[in-house]
Amino acid sequence: MSLRVIVRPEARAEITEAHDWYEAQQAGLGEHFEEALSACYERICEHPDAFPHATQRLRRARVERFPYLVFYEVVGDSVVVQCVFHDRRNPDVWLKRTTRDE
């Protein structure tokens, strides 16, 4: 089964913020972050059930080389990315947002 990736607006904002921060640290690093994120999406699409549960509904996958986690769920033929979160941030922030409709 070929899954498509849907990135929620909140997650897109987090990605943009991370990209901009990395780019400010070193030219091109933001692009490397986006490439690592794309590779993470590919791993998720290949084996969506291989990653551990973060909540009853969501799973989490680690972005290689960067301290970010992708929280997602499979809905039909899509991987819906709920948030892309730095692993040092307070988890209550993403938890409140992602569990409000569970």
C-alpha positions in Angstrom: 0.0 0.0 0.0 1.3 3.4 -0.9 0.6 6.0 1.7 0.5 9.8 1.1 1.7 12.2 3.7 -0.5 15.0 5.0 1.1 17.6 7.2 -1.3 19.5 9.5 -0.9 23.3 9.6 0.5 23.3 13.2 3.1 20.8 12.2 4.0 22.8 9.1 4.6 25.8 11.3 6.9 23.8 13.6 8.8 22.6 10.6 9.2 26.1 9.2 10.4 27.3 12.6 13.0 24.5 12.9 14.1 25.0 9.3 14.6 28.8 9.9 16.5 28.2 13.2 18.9 25.7 11.6 19.4 27.9 8.6 20.3 30.8 10.9 22.9 28.5 12.6 24.5 27.5 9.3 23.6 28.0 5.7 22.2 24.8 4.2 21.5 23.2 7.6 17.8 23.9 7.3 17.7 22.1 4.0 19.5 19.1 5.6 16.7 19.1 8.3 14.0 19.0 5.6 15.8 16.2 3.8 16.1 14.2 7.1 12.4 14.9 7.7 11.5 13.6 4.2 13.5 10.4 4.9 11.6 10.0 8.1 8.3 10.3 6.2 9.5 7.6 3.8 10.3 5.2 6.6 6.9 5.9 8.2 5.2 5.2 4.9 7.1 2.0 4.3 6.4 0.6 7.8 3.8 2.8 9.5 3.1 0.2 12.3 6.8 -0.2 13.2 7.1 2.9 15.4 6.1 3.0 19.0 2.8 4.5 20.2 3.0 7.9 21.9 -0.7 7.9 22.7 -3.5 5.5 21.9 -4.0 7.1 18.5 -0.5 8.5 17.6 2.8 6.9 16.9 6.2 8.7 17.0 9.2 8.4 14.8 12.6 10.0 15.3 14.2 12.2 12.7 17.7 11.0 12.1 20.6 13.4 12.9 18.2 16.0 14.4 16.5 16.0 17.8 13.0 16.0 16.5 10.1 13.6 16.7 7.3 13.1 14.2 3.9 12.3 15.7 1.5 10.8 13.2 -1.5 8.6 12.7 -2.5 6.5 9.7 -6.0 7.5 8.4 -7.1 5.5 5.4 -4.4 5.7 2.8 -2.7 8.7 4.5 -0.1 9.4 7.1 -1.3 12.5 9.0 1.5 14.3 10.6 0.0 16.0 13.7 3.2 17.6 15.0 7.0 17.7 14.5 8.4 18.4 17.9 11.9 19.0 19.4 12.5 16.2 21.8 13.6 18.5 24.6 10.4 20.6 24.7 7.8 20.0 27.3 5.7 17.1 26.0 2.6 18.6 27.6 2.4 21.1 24.7 2.1 18.5 21.9 0.0 16.2 24.2 -2.6 18.8 24.8 -2.9 19.6 21.1 -3.0 16.0 19.9 -5.3 14.5 22.5 -8.0 17.2 22.5 -10.0 15.1 20.0 -9.3 11.6 21.3 
